[in-house]
Amino acid sequence: MAYMWITTVSFAVCLGLVGGVFVYYLKVALNSEDSNRIDPLPKDHSE
């Protein structure tokens, strides 16, 4: 029974590591400044 728990927890940790690396490299590769340059926020003309 302990082996099943260890396997399940290890699998969840591996999935978390892979997901974290994936998100990290997406954040590095995709420049968030481009979104503001390409489609800037509209100016607020409230009175």
Buried (B, 14 or more C-beta within 10 A) or exposed (E): EEEEEEEEEEEEEEEEEEEEEEEEEEEEEEEEEEEEEEEEEEEEEEE
